[in-house]
Amino acid sequence: MSKSEKHTHTPESDLSHSMTHYLLTIHKLKEERGFARVTDIARELNLTKGSVSTAINNLKKKNLVSEEEDCKFLILTEKGHDEVHKILSTRTLMFYFLKDYVGVNNEIADRDSCMMEHLMSQESLEKLFLFMKKLSNQDRDKVEITTDLDLSNFSTPQDFIESQKGDRYLEE
């Protein structure tokens, strides 16, 4: 694998790791406070307002973020909101997969799932969901996997994706 191939993004989203953090921060601020401003995002991510403004303009060009009509509050577009749910779903599945199925500790699972959240294709996300659901529904006496992630309430990967709200593994 060449060096450039290692850091490519999925064609579906073409989001960098930092872009996902901007989207997640806007989502979080909107959920917690009802609004998100460049100043709030800069404070939350410990960045300058200038660098946040530049990133937000890039997200606007991708039609992921816009401003409310009567003010400068930032909002996720429908596409941006869908992307946030996909990112959160990927992070959640990867966290539990790494922690419960692979056996890494919580700290590593948290860090690695954060690093992978924006790289996974929709197909891989759906296949990972189905794989984990199948294993978690098997006879518990024969399977040596114990997980806190209950996928039995979700009929399809899309149900799981649409259920994502917070940024920490469905705890909310």
Backbone hydrogen bonds in HBPLUS format (Angstrom, degrees):
<---DONOR---> <-ACCEPTOR-->    atom                        ^
c    i                          cat <-CA-CA->   ^        H-A-AA   ^      H-
h    n   atom  resd res      DA  || num        DHA   H-A  angle D-A-AA Bond
n    s   type  num  typ     dist DA aas  dist angle  dist       angle   num
A0005-GLU N   A0002-SER O   3.12 MM   3  5.23 125.5  2.43  98.1 112.0     1
A0006-LYS N   A0002-SER O   3.27 MM   4  6.61 141.3  2.43 147.8 157.5     2
A0014-ASP N   A0010-THR O   2.87 MM   4  5.50 150.9  1.95 163.5 173.1     3
A0020-THR N   A0016-SER O   3.17 MM   4  6.50 153.5  2.24 148.6 154.7     4
A0021-HIS N   A0017-HIS O   3.30 MM   4  6.67 147.4  2.41 141.4 149.9     5
A0021-HIS N   A0018-SER O   3.07 MM   3  5.06 118.8  2.46  93.6 108.8     6
A0022-TYR N   A0018-SER O   3.08 MM   4  6.48 147.6  2.19 148.4 157.0     7
A0023-LEU N   A0019-MET O   3.03 MM   4  6.36 165.9  2.05 154.9 157.7     8
A0024-LEU N   A0020-THR O   2.86 MM   4  6.05 166.7  1.88 152.1 156.1     9
A0025-THR N   A0021-HIS O   2.90 MM   4  5.92 149.0  2.00 138.7 147.3    10
A0026-ILE N   A0022-TYR O   2.92 MM   4  6.17 161.3  1.95 153.9 158.4    11
A0027-HIS N   A0023-LEU O   2.96 MM   4  6.19 165.4  1.98 151.5 155.8    12
A0028-LYS N   A0024-LEU O   2.86 MM   4  6.01 161.0  1.89 145.1 150.6    13
A0029-LEU N   A0025-THR O   2.87 MM   4  6.01 171.2  1.87 155.0 157.2    14
A0030-LYS N   A0026-ILE O   2.93 MM   4  6.02 162.8  1.96 151.3 156.5    15
A0031-GLU N   A0027-HIS O   2.94 MM   4  6.13 156.1  2.00 148.4 155.2    16
A0032-GLU N   A0028-LYS O   2.86 MM   4  6.06 162.1  1.90 154.4 159.4    17
A0033-ARG N   A0029-LEU O   2.74 MM   4  5.54 165.5  1.76 150.7 155.9    18
A0034-GLY N   A0030-LYS O   2.90 MM   4  4.33 128.8  2.17 106.7 120.2    19
A0074-LEU N   A0036-ALA O   2.73 MM  38  5.34 174.6  1.74 168.3 167.2    20
A0041-ILE N   A0037-ARG O   2.99 MM   4  6.30 160.2  2.02 157.1 162.7    21
A0042-ALA N   A0038-VAL O   2.87 MM   4  6.08 163.2  1.89 155.3 160.0    22
A0043-ARG N   A0039-THR O   3.00 MM   4  6.20 159.2  2.04 147.1 152.6    23
A0044-GLU N   A0040-ASP O   2.88 MM   4  6.04 163.3  1.91 148.6 153.6    24
A0045-LEU N   A0041-ILE O   2.91 MM   4  6.04 157.3  1.96 153.3 158.5    25
A0046-ASN N   A0042-ALA O   2.80 MM   4  5.54 110.0  2.29 135.3 150.9    26
A0047-LEU N   A0042-ALA O   2.87 MM   5  4.72 158.7  1.92 135.3 141.8    27
A0046-ASN N   A0043-ARG O   3.32 MM   3  4.98 150.2  2.42  93.0 101.5    28
A0052-VAL N   A0048-THR O   3.11 MM   4  6.38 156.9  2.17 148.6 155.4    29
A0053-SER N   A0049-LYS O   2.83 MM   4  6.02 157.6  1.88 148.1 154.4    30
A0054-THR N   A0050-GLY O   3.06 MM   4  6.30 158.2  2.11 147.3 152.4    31
A0055-ALA N   A0051-SER O   3.08 MM   4  6.28 162.2  2.11 144.2 148.8    32
A0056-ILE N   A0052-VAL O   2.81 MM   4  6.02 160.8  1.84 155.6 161.3    33
A0057-ASN N   A0053-SER O   2.97 MM   4  6.17 155.6  2.03 146.6 152.8    34
A0058-ASN N   A0054-THR O   3.16 MM   4  6.51 149.3  2.26 143.7 151.6    35
A0059-LEU N   A0055-ALA O   2.96 MM   4  6.33 151.1  2.04 148.2 156.7    36
A0060-LYS N   A0056-ILE O   2.80 MM   4  6.10 144.7  1.92 148.5 159.1    37
A0061-LYS N   A0057-ASN O   3.02 MM   4  6.28 153.1  2.10 143.3 149.8    38
A0062-LYS N   A0058-ASN O   3.21 MM   4  6.48 136.5  2.41 136.5 147.4    39
A0064-LEU N   A0059-LEU O   2.95 MM   5  5.39 170.4  1.96 161.0 159.3    40
A0063-ASN N   A0060-LYS O   2.88 MM   3  4.90 156.8  1.93 107.2 112.8    41
A0077-THR N   A0064-LEU O   3.02 MM  13  5.23 166.1  2.03 117.2 121.7    42
A0066-SER N   A0075-ILE O   2.89 MM   9  5.47 159.6  1.93 158.1 163.5    43
A0075-ILE N   A0066-SER O   2.82 MM   9  5.47 162.9  1.85 157.1 158.1    44
A0068-GLU N   A0073-PHE O   2.84 MM   5  5.58 159.6  1.88 159.7 166.6    45
A0071-CYS N   A0068-GLU O   3.42 MM   3  5.60 159.3  2.46 106.6 112.5    46
A0081-HIS N   A0077-THR O   2.75 MM   4  5.99 159.7  1.79 155.9 161.1    47
A0082-ASP N   A0078-GLU O   2.92 MM   4  6.12 159.0  1.96 148.0 153.5    48
A0083-GLU N   A0079-LYS O   2.96 MM   4  6.17 152.5  2.04 142.7 150.5    49
A0084-VAL N   A0080-GLY O   2.93 MM   4  6.21 152.9  2.01 147.2 154.1    50
A0085-HIS N   A0081-HIS O   3.07 MM   4  6.39 159.2  2.11 149.5 154.3    51
A0086-LYS N   A0082-ASP O   3.03 MM   4  6.30 152.4  2.10 146.1 153.8    52
A0087-ILE N   A0083-GLU O   2.86 MM   4  6.11 160.4  1.90 151.7 157.3    53
A0088-LEU N   A0084-VAL O   2.86 MM   4  6.07 168.1  1.87 155.4 158.4    54
A0089-SER N   A0085-HIS O   2.93 MM   4  5.99 152.7  2.01 140.3 148.2    55
A0090-THR N   A0086-LYS O   2.89 MM   4  6.07 163.0  1.92 152.1 156.3    56
A0091-ARG N   A0087-ILE O   2.89 MM   4  6.11 164.7  1.91 152.4 157.0    57
A0092-THR N   A0088-LEU O   2.91 MM   4  6.04 160.4  1.95 145.4 150.9    58
A0093-LEU N   A0089-SER O   2.93 MM   4  6.12 175.4  1.93 156.2 157.3    59
A0094-MET N   A0090-THR O   2.87 MM   4  5.94 168.2  1.88 153.9 157.9    60
A0095-PHE N   A0091-ARG O   2.85 MM   4  5.90 156.8  1.90 146.8 153.6    61
A0096-TYR N   A0092-THR O   3.13 MM   4  6.38 172.9  2.14 157.3 157.4    62
A0097-PHE N   A0093-LEU O   2.81 MM   4  5.92 155.4  1.87 150.7 159.0    63
A0098-LEU N   A0094-MET O   2.86 MM   4  5.91 170.9  1.87 150.9 153.5    64
A0099-LYS N   A0095-PHE O   2.89 MM   4  6.00 162.3  1.92 149.2 155.2    65
A0100-ASP N   A0096-TYR O   2.75 MM   4  5.41 155.1  1.81 139.5 147.4    66
A0101-TYR N   A0097-PHE O   2.97 MM   4  4.91 136.3  2.17 118.9 132.2    67
A0102-VAL N   A0097-PHE O   2.94 MM   5  6.32 136.6  2.13 155.8 166.7    68
A0103-GLY N   A0098-LEU O   2.92 MM   5  6.11 121.2  2.27 134.2 150.7    69
A0104-VAL N   A0098-LEU O   3.00 MM   6  5.82 161.5  2.04 149.6 146.6    70
A0109-ALA N   A0105-ASN O   2.91 MM   4  6.12 167.4  1.93 161.1 165.3    71
A0110-ASP N   A0106-ASN O   2.78 MM   4  5.90 155.4  1.84 149.5 156.1    72
A0111-ARG N   A0107-GLU O   2.99 MM   4  6.21 167.3  2.01 148.5 151.7    73
A0112-ASP N   A0108-ILE O   2.82 MM   4  5.89 173.2  1.83 158.0 160.4    74
A0113-SER N   A0109-ALA O   2.93 MM   4  5.81 156.7  1.98 139.4 146.6    75
A0114-CYS N   A0110-ASP O   3.11 MM   4  6.18 149.3  2.20 140.9 148.9    76
A0115-MET N   A0111-ARG O   3.06 MM   4  6.36 147.7  2.16 143.3 152.3    77
A0116-MET N   A0112-ASP O   2.99 MM   4  6.23 137.2  2.18 144.2 155.6    78
A0117-GLU N   A0113-SER O   2.99 MM   4  5.80 128.0  2.27 140.8 151.8    79
A0119-LEU N   A0116-MET O   2.97 MM   3  5.32 157.1  2.03 117.9 125.3    80
A0125-LEU N   A0121-SER O   2.99 MM   4  6.23 159.8  2.03 150.0 156.0    81
A0126-GLU N   A0122-GLN O   2.96 MM   4  6.19 165.1  1.99 153.3 156.4    82
A0127-LYS N   A0123-GLU O   2.90 MM   4  6.12 161.8  1.94 151.7 157.1    83
A0128-LEU N   A0124-SER O   2.81 MM   4  5.90 157.4  1.86 150.2 156.3    84
A0129-PHE N   A0125-LEU O   2.99 MM   4  6.17 160.3  2.03 148.8 154.3    85
A0130-LEU N   A0126-GLU O   3.01 MM   4  6.28 166.5  2.03 150.3 153.3    86
A0131-PHE N   A0127-LYS O   2.90 MM   4  6.03 157.6  1.95 147.0 153.5    87
A0132-MET N   A0128-LEU O   2.91 MM   4  6.06 169.0  1.92 154.6 157.2    88
A0133-LYS N   A0129-PHE O   2.85 MM   4  6.01 159.0  1.89 152.5 159.2    89
A0134-LYS N   A0130-LEU O   2.90 MM   4  5.98 158.6  1.94 144.2 150.2    90
A0135-LEU N   A0131-PHE O   3.03 MM   4  6.29 166.2  2.05 151.5 154.7    91
A0136-SER N   A0132-MET O   2.90 MM   4  6.02 157.5  1.95 147.1 153.9    92
A0137-ASN N   A0133-LYS O   3.01 MM   4  6.10 130.2  2.27 141.9 153.5    93
A0137-ASN N   A0134-LYS O   3.29 MM   3  5.28 138.6  2.47  95.8 106.9    94
A0138-GLN N   A0135-LEU O   3.34 MM   3  5.37 159.3  2.39 100.8 106.9    95
A0142-LYS N   A0139-ASP O   2.98 MM   3  5.59 144.8  2.11 116.0 125.3    96
A0143-VAL N   A0139-ASP O   3.24 MM   4  6.46 136.1  2.44 146.8 159.0    97
A0154-PHE N   A0151-LEU O   3.10 MM   3  5.62 166.6  2.12 118.8 122.7    98
A0159-ASP N   A0156-THR O   3.14 MM   3  5.23 121.9  2.49  98.4 111.9    99
A0160-PHE N   A0156-THR O   3.27 MM   4  6.65 156.5  2.33 148.6 154.3   100
A0161-ILE N   A0157-PRO O   2.88 MM   4  6.19 160.9  1.91 154.4 159.7   101
A0162-GLU N   A0158-GLN O   2.91 MM   4  6.07 165.9  1.93 153.1 156.3   102
A0163-SER N   A0159-ASP O   3.17 MM   4  6.27 127.1  2.46 135.7 148.2   103
A0163-SER N   A0160-PHE O   3.15 MM   3  5.22 139.5  2.32  98.4 110.0   104
A0164-GLN N   A0161-ILE O   3.30 MM   3  5.73 164.6  2.33 112.8 117.3   105
A0171-GLU N   A0168-ARG O   3.28 MM   3  6.25 164.0  2.31 132.6 136.3   106
